[in-house]
Amino acid sequence: MKLARVLGFLIILGSSVIPAYATETPIGPSSVLSDPTISIRDPNCGSDPYCVDLTYTGATGTELLAFLVPAPPGFLPANPPPYNCVTNILGATVATLEETPSEFNGCLFDGPLTNGEDVTISADGPVVLTIPEVAGNPVFTCTDTSQCPGGDIDLTPEPRTALLYMTGLVFLVGFARKRFGANFRT
């Protein structure tokens, strides 16, 4: 009986580290890349958790748009590797903003966009970026507004997934304890 309690405690303790680890260290493809990439590309994201579908609502033409990490200091993993910004939109240029190799500040995007054009922004790891503004007005709207809270683009895993996982795990441990505990008593 004590062994079951100890194992149950270790499972719960080990599982609770998962969401904490996700906020400190890149997960997904970025964990194997030394240079995670933020990509501004053609639609659509599909089921990628590090991707947001956007619609450009600014003026048609070339705009200098800054996808910046919110200050201070924004959501980044501890000691982030250098991020790289890329795009495949024709005629566009992108610059990566960083003060030091371990501090990423965002992407500058200078490219021709048409009002109403759909684009995506994605990352190889968790990061939060601000939605660019021109004259105080956001120039992108999100298809899924839950991914754009408070004027930011949230490219981080869904925290409610860990809560759901923990609830199911506690239920299974309780069920197993009751089920197998009755068998061992006889």
PAZAPA-4460 file (N, C-alpha, C; in steps of 0.05 Angstrom, whole numbers, plus 32768, in hexadecimal, padded with zeros to 4 digits):
% residues 186
    n_x    n_y    n_z   ca_x   ca_y   ca_z    c_x    c_y    c_z   seq   type   mol
   8010   7FE8   8000   8000   8000   8000   8011   8019   8000     1      M     A
   8027   8019   8010   8039   8030   8011   8047   8034   7FF6     2      K     A
   804D   801E   7FE9   805A   801F   7FCF   8048   802D   7FBB     3      L     A
   802F   8027   7FBB   801C   8033   7FA9   801A   8051   7FAE     4      A     A
   801A   8059   7FC8   8018   8075   7FCE   8031   8084   7FC5     5      R     A
   8048   8078   7FC9   8062   8084   7FC1   8063   8087   7FA3     6      V     A
   805B   8072   7F94   805B   8073   7F77   8047   8088   7F6D     7      L     A
   802F   8089   7F79   801B   809D   7F71   8026   80B9   7F76     8      G     A
   8033   80BD   7F8D   803E   80D8   7F93   8054   80DF   7F7E     9      F     A
   8065   80CC   7F77   807B   80D1   7F64   806F   80D7   7F48    10      L     A
   805A   80C9   7F40   804E   80CF   7F26   8042   80EB   7F26    11      I     A
   8034   80F2   7F3B   8028   810D   7F3C   803E   8123   7F3D    12      I     A
   8052   811E   7F4D   8068   8132   7F4F   8077   8134   7F34    13      L     A
   807C   811E   7F27   808A   811E   7F0D   8079   812B   7EF8    14      G     A
   805F   8127   7EF8   804D   8133   7EE4   804A   8151   7EE9    15      S     A
   804C   815A   7F01   8049   8177   7F06   8061   8186   7EFC    16      S     A
   8077   8179   7EF7   808F   8186   7EEC   808B   818D   7ECF    17      V     A
   807A   817E   7EC1   8076   8182   7EA4   806E   819F   7E9D    18      I     A
   8059   81AA   7EA9   8052   81C6   7EA2   8068   81DA   7EAB    19      P     A
   8075   81D5   7EC1   808A   81E7   7ECA   80A2   81E6   7EB7    20      A     A
   80A8   81CF   7EAD   80BE   81CC   7E9A   80B8   81DA   7E80    21      Y     A
   809F   81D9   7E78   8097   81E5   7E5F   809A   8203   7E5F    22      A     A
   8098   8210   7E77   809C   822D   7E78   80B9   8235   7E79    23      T     A
   80CB   8222   7E7E   80E7   8229   7E81   80F8   8221   7E69    24      E     A
   80EF   820C   7E5B   8100   8201   7E46   80EF   81FD   7E2D    25      T     A
   80FA   8203   7E16   80EB   81FE   7DFD   80E4   81E1   7DFA    26      P     A
   80CC   81DB   7DF1   80C4   81C0   7DED   80BC   81BD   7DCF    27      I     A
   80B8   81A5   7DC7   80B2   81A0   7DAB   80CB   81A1   7D9A    28      G     A
   80C9   81A9   7D81   80E0   81A9   7D6F   80F7   81BA   7D79    29      P     A
   80F2   81CF   7D88   8108   81E1   7D90   811B   81D4   7DA4    30      S     A
   8112   81BE   7DB1   8124   81B1   7DC4   813B   81A3   7DB6    31      S     A
   8139   819E   7D9C   814F   8192   7D8E   815D   81A6   7D7B    32      V     A
   8152   81BE   7D79   815F   81D2   7D68   8170   81E5   7D79    33      L     A
   8187   81ED   7D6E   8197   8200   7D7D   818E   821C   7D76    34      S     A
   817E   8220   7D61   8176   823A   7D58   8158   823A   7D51    35      D     A
   8146   823C   7D65   812A   823B   7D5F   8122   8252   7D4C    36      P     A
   810E   824C   7D3C   8105   825F   7D27   80E9   8269   7D2C    37      T     A
   80E5   8283   7D28   80CB   828F   7D26   80C6   8294   7D09    38      I     A
   80B0   8289   7CFF   80AB   828A   7CE2   8091   829A   7CDD    39      S     A
   8093   82AD   7CCA   807B   82BA   7CC0   8077   82AF   7CA5    40      I     A
   8061   82A0   7CA1   805E   8290   7C89   8041   8291   7C7F    41      R     A
   803D   8283   7C6A   8022   8281   7C5E   8011   826F   7C70    42      D     A
   7FF6   8272   7C6F   7FE4   8262   7C80   7FE4   8245   7C77    43      P     A
   7FDD   8233   7C87   7FCF   8235   7CA1   7FDE   8224   7CB5    44      N     A
   7FD9   8229   7CCF   7FE7   821B   7CE4   7FE0   81FE   7CE7    45      C     A
   7FC7   81F7   7CE5   7FBF   81DC   7CEB   7FBE   81D8   7D09    46      G     A
   7FCA   81C2   7D12   7FC9   81BC   7D2F   7FE3   81C3   7D3D    47      S     A
   7FF5   81D2   7D31   800E   81DA   7D3E   800A   81EC   7D56    48      D     A
   8013   81E4   7D6E   800D   81F4   7D86   801E   820D   7D87    49      P     A
   8032   8210   7D76   8043   8228   7D76   803D   8239   7D5E    50      Y     A
   8024   823B   7D56   801D   8249   7D3D   8003   8257   7D40    51      C     A
   8001   826F   7D35   7FE8   827F   7D36   7FE1   8289   7D1A    52      V     A
   7FC8   8285   7D12   7FBE   8290   7CF9   7FB6   82AD   7CFD    53      D     A
   7FC0   82BF   7CEC   7FBB   82DC   7CEE   7FAF   82E7   7CD4    54      L     A
   7FA0   82FC   7CD6   7F97   830B   7CBF   7FA2   8327   7CC1    55      T     A
   7FAF   8330   7CAB   7FBB   834B   7CAB   7FA4   835F   7CA7    56      Y     A
   7FA3   8373   7CBA   7F8E   8387   7CB8   7F99   83A3   7CB4    57      T     A
   7FB3   83A5   7CAE   7FBF   83BF   7CA9   7FBC   83C8   7C8D    58      G     A
   7FC9   83DE   7C86   7FC8   83E8   7C6A   7FD6   83D6   7C57    59      A     A
   7FCC   83D4   7C3F   7FD9   83C4   7C2A   7FF3   83D2   7C23    60      T     A
   8008   83C2   7C20   8022   83CD   7C19   8037   83C1   7C2B    61      G     A
   804D   83CF   7C2D   8064   83C6   7C3D   8063   83D4   7C58    62      T     A
   8062   83C5   7C6D   8062   83CF   7C88   807A   83C3   7C97    63      E     A
   8086   83D3   7CA9   809B   83C8   7CBA   808C   83BF   7CD4    64      L     A
   808A   83A5   7CD8   807B   8399   7CEE   808F   838C   7D01    65      L     A
   808B   8391   7D1B   809C   8386   7D30   808C   8373   7D41    66      A     A
   8094   8359   7D3F   8089   8344   7D51   809D   8342   7D68    67      F     A
   8098   8351   7D7E   80AB   8353   7D94   80A3   8342   7DAC    68      L     A
   80B6   833A   7DBB   80B1   832C   7DD5   80A7   8342   7DE8    69      V     A
   8090   833E   7DF5   8086   8352   7E07   809A   8358   7E1E    70      P     A
   809C   8371   7E26   80AE   8378   7E3B   809E   837E   7E54    71      A     A
   80AA   837B   7E6B   80C3   836D   7E71   80BD   8350   7E79    72      P     A
   80CD   833D   7E74   80DD   833A   7E5D   80CF   8329   7E48    73      P     A
   80B5   8323   7E4C   80A7   8312   7E39   80AB   82F5   7E40    74      G     A
   809E   82E3   7E32   80A0   82C7   7E38   80B6   82BB   7E26    75      F     A
   80CB   82B2   7E33   80E1   82A4   7E25   80EB   828E   7E38    76      L     A
   80F6   8279   7E2D   8102   8265   7E3E   811A   8271   7E4C    77      P     A
   8122   8264   7E62   813A   826D   7E70   8152   8269   7E5D    78      A     A
   8163   827D   7E5B   817A   827C   7E49   8173   8272   7E2D    79      N     A
   8162   8281   7E1E   8159   8277   7E04   8170   8276   7DF0    80      P     A
   816F   8262   7DDF   8182   8262   7DC9   817A   8279   7DB6    81      P     A
   818C   8281   7DA4   8184   8297   7D91   816D   828E   7D80    82      P     A
   8158   829F   7D7F   8142   829A   7D6C   8149   82A5   7D51    83      Y     A
   813E   829A   7D3D   8142   82A2   7D21   8127   82A9   7D15    84      N     A
   8124   82BF   7D07   810B   82C7   7CFB   810D   82C3   7CDD    85      C     A
   80F8   82B6   7CD1   80F8   82B1   7CB4   80DC   82B6   7CA9    86      V     A
   80DA   82B9   7C8F   80C0   82BA   7C81   80C3   82AF   7C65    87      T     A
   80AD   82A6   7C5A   80AE   829D   7C3E   809B   82AE   7C2D    88      N     A
   8093   82C5   7C38   8082   82D8   7C28   8094   82E7   7C15    89      I     A
   808E   82E6   7BFB   809F   82F2   7BE7   80A3   8310   7BEB    90      L     A
   80BC   8319   7BE9   80C2   8335   7BEB   80C5   833F   7C07    91      G     A
   80C3   832D   7C1B   80C5   8336   7C37   80E1   8332   7C41    92      A     A
   80E9   8343   7C54   8102   833F   7C63   80FB   833D   7C80    93      T     A
   810C   832E   7C8F   8108   832B   7CAB   8122   832E   7CBA    94      V     A
   8121   833B   7CD1   8139   833E   7CE2   8133   8334   7CFD    95      A     A
   8147   8327   7D0A   8144   831D   7D25   814F   8332   7D38    96      T     A
   8140   8339   7D4C   8149   834D   7D60   8153   833F   7D79    97      L     A
   816C   8343   7D7F   8177   8338   7D98   818E   834A   7DA1    98      E     A
   818F   834E   7DBC   81A4   835E   7DC7   81BD   834D   7DCC    99      E     A
   81B9   8334   7DD4   81CF   8322   7DD8   81C6   8307   7DCC   100      T     A
   81D9   82F5   7DC7   81D1   82DB   7DBC   81BD   82CB   7DCC   101      P     A
   81BB   82D2   7DE7   81A8   82C3   7DF7   818E   82D3   7DFD   102      S     A
   818B   82EA   7DF0   8173   82FA   7DF5   8165   8301   7DDB   103      E     A
   814E   82F5   7DD7   813F   82FA   7DBE   812A   830F   7DC4   104      F     A
   8128   8324   7DB3   8115   8339   7DB7   80FE   833A   7DA3   105      N     A
   8100   832B   7D8D   80EB   832B   7D7A   80F4   832A   7D5D   106      G     A
   80E1   832D   7D4B   80E6   832D   7D2E   80DC   8347   7D21   107      C     A
   80EB   8352   7D0F   80E2   8368   7CFE   80DB   835D   7CE3   108      L     A
   80C3   8363   7CDA   80B9   8358   7CC1   80B3   8370   7CAF   109      F     A
   80C0   8371   7C98   80BC   8386   7C84   80B4   837A   7C6A   110      D     A
   809B   8379   7C65   8092   836B   7C4D   8078   8375   7C42   111      G     A
   8073   836F   7C29   8059   8378   7C1D   8042   8366   7C26   112      P     A
   802E   8372   7C33   8016   8364   7C3C   7FFE   8373   7C32   113      L     A
   7FE9   8364   7C2D   7FD0   836F   7C23   7FBB   836D   7C3A   114      T     A
   7FAC   8382   7C3D   7F97   8382   7C52   7F85   836A   7C4D   115      N     A
   7F80   835A   7C63   7F70   8342   7C61   7F80   8329   7C5B   116      G     A
   7F9A   832C   7C57   7FAA   8314   7C51   7FAE   8303   7C6A   117      E     A
   7FAC   82E9   7C66   7FB0   82D6   7C7C   7FCD   82CD   7C7C   118      D     A
   7FD9   82CE   7C94   7FF5   82C4   7C98   7FF5   82B4   7CB2   119      V     A
   800B   82A7   7CB7   800F   829A   7CD0   8029   82A3   7CDC   120      T     A
   802B   82A1   7CF6   8045   82A4   7D04   8048   828B   7D16   121      I     A
   805F   827F   7D14   8064   8266   7D23   8080   8267   7D2F   122      S     A
   8084   8256   7D42   809E   8254   7D50   80A4   8237   7D55   123      A     A
   80BE   8231   7D58   80C7   8216   7D5F   80C5   8211   7D7D   124      D     A
   80BF   8225   7D8C   80BD   8222   7DA9   80AC   8238   7DB5   125      G     A
   80A6   8236   7DCF   8094   8249   7DDB   809F   8266   7DDC   126      P     A
   808F   8279   7DD4   8096   8295   7DD5   807C   82A5   7DD3   127      V     A
   807B   82BD   7DDF   8065   82CF   7DDC   806F   82E8   7DCE   128      V     A
   8061   82F0   7DB9   8068   8308   7DA9   8051   831B   7DA9   129      L     A
   8057   8335   7DA7   8042   8349   7DA6   8038   834B   7D89   130      T     A
   801E   8351   7D86   8013   8356   7D6C   801B   8372   7D63   131      I     A
   8028   8375   7D4C   8031   838F   7D43   801A   83A3   7D41   132      P     A
   8021   83BD   7D45   800E   83D3   7D43   8018   83E8   7D31   133      E     A
   8006   83F6   7D24   800D   840E   7D15   7FFA   8424   7D1F   134      V     A
   8006   843A   7D28   7FF7   8450   7D33   7FE4   8447   7D4A   135      A     A
   7FEE   8434   7D5A   7FDF   842B   7D71   7FCA   8416   7D6B   136      G     A
   7FC7   840E   7D52   7FB3   83FA   7D4A   7FC0   83E0   7D42   137      N     A
   7FB7   83C9   7D4D   7FC2   83AF   7D45   7FBE   83AB   7D27   138      P     A
   7FD2   839F   7D19   7FCF   839B   7CFD   7FCB   837D   7CF6   139      V     A
   7FC6   836D   7D0A   7FBE   8351   7D06   7FA7   834A   7D18   140      F     A
   7F96   8339   7D0F   7F82   832D   7D21   7F86   830E   7D20   141      T     A
   7F80   8301   7D36   7F84   82E4   7D38   7F6A   82D5   7D30   142      C     A
   7F6E   82BF   7D22   7F58   82AE   7D1C   7F4D   82A2   7D36   143      T     A
   7F5F   8299   7D47   7F57   828E   7D62   7F5F   82A3   7D77   144      D     A
   7F4C   82B2   7D80   7F52   82C8   7D93   7F5E   82BF   7DAD   145      T     A
   7F5A   82A5   7DB5   7F65   829B   7DCD   7F84   829A   7DCC   146      S     A
   7F8F   8299   7DB3   7FAC   8299   7DB0   7FB8   82B5   7DAF   147      Q     A
   7FA7   82C9   7DB1   7FB0   82E5   7DB0   7FA5   82F5   7DC8   148      C     A
   7FAC   82ED   7DE0   7FA1   82FC   7DF7   7FAF   8317   7DFB   149      P     A
   7FA0   832C   7DFF   7FAB   8346   7E06   7FBF   8351   7DF2   150      G     A
   7FBB   834D   7DD9   7FCC   8358   7DC4   7FE6   8349   7DC0   151      G     A
   7FE8   8331   7DCB   8000   8320   7DC7   7FF9   8307   7DB7   152      D     A
   800D   82FC   7DAA   800B   82E3   7D9C   8017   82CE   7DAE   153      I     A
   8007   82BC   7DB8   8010   82A8   7DCC   8017   828E   7DBE   154      D     A
   8031   828A   7DBA   803B   8272   7DAD   8047   825F   7DC3   155      L     A
   8035   8258   7DD6   803D   8247   7DEC   8029   8230   7DEE   156      T     A
   8031   821A   7DFA   801F   8203   7DFD   8007   820B   7E0F   157      P     A
   7FF1   81FD   7E0B   7FD9   8201   7E1A   7FDC   81F8   7E37   158      E     A
   7FDB   820A   7E4B   7FE0   8201   7E66   7FCA   81EF   7E71   159      P     A
   7FB2   81F1   7E66   7F9C   81E1   7E70   7FA0   81C4   7E6A   160      R     A
   7FB1   81BD   7E57   7FB6   81A1   7E51   7FC3   8193   7E69   161      T     A
   7FD5   81A0   7E76   7FE2   8194   7E8D   7FCE   8190   7EA4   162      A     A
   7FBB   81A3   7EA7   7FA7   81A0   7EBC   7F95   8188   7EB6   163      L     A
   7F8D   8185   7E9D   7F7C   816F   7E96   7F8B   8154   7E9A   164      L     A
   7FA4   8154   7E93   7FB5   813C   7E97   7FB7   8135   7EB5   165      Y     A
   7FBC   8149   7EC5   7FBE   8144   7EE2   7FA4   8139   7EEE   166      M     A
   7F8D   8144   7EE6   7F73   813B   7EF0   7F6F   811E   7EE9   167      T     A
   7F75   8116   7ED0   7F72   80FB   7EC7   7F85   80E8   7ED6   168      G     A
   7F9D   80F2   7EDB   7FB1   80E1   7EE9   7FA9   80DC   7F06   169      L     A
   7F9E   80F0   7F14   7F95   80ED   7F2F   7F7E   80D9   7F30   170      V     A
   7F6C   80DB   7F1C   7F55   80C8   7F1B   7F60   80AB   7F17   171      F     A
   7F73   80A7   7F05   7F7D   808C   7F00   7F8C   8081   7F18   172      L     A
   7F9B   8091   7F26   7FA9   8088   7F3E   7F95   8080   7F53   173      V     A
   7F80   8090   7F57   7F6B   8089   7F6B   7F5C   8070   7F63   174      G     A
   7F55   806D   7F4A   7F47   8055   7F40   7F59   803C   7F44   175      F     A
   7F72   803E   7F3C   7F84   8027   7F3F   7F88   8020   7F5C   176      A     A
   7F8A   8033   7F6D   7F8D   802E   7F8A   7F75   801F   7F95   177      R     A
   7F5D   8028   7F8D   7F45   801B   7F97   7F42   7FFF   7F8B   178      K     A
   7F47   7FFD   7F72   7F43   7FE3   7F64   7F58   7FCE   7F6D   179      R     A
   7F71   7FD6   7F6C   7F86   7FC2   7F73   7F88   7FBF   7F92   180      F     A
   7F81   7FD3   7FA1   7F82   7FD1   7FBE   7F6E   7FBB   7FC8   181      G     A
   7F57   7FB9   7FBB   7F43   7FA5   7FC3   7F4D   7F89   7FBD   182      A     A
   7F5C   7F85   7FA7   7F67   7F6B   7FA0   7F7C   7F62   7FB3   183      N     A
   7F8C   7F74   7FBD   7FA2   7F6C   7FCE   7F99   7F66   7FEB   184      F     A
   7F82   7F6F   7FF3   7F78   7F6A   800E   7F6D   7F4E   8011   185      R     A
   7F64   7F41   7FFC   7F58   7F27   7FFF   7F6C   7F10   7FFF   186      T     A
***
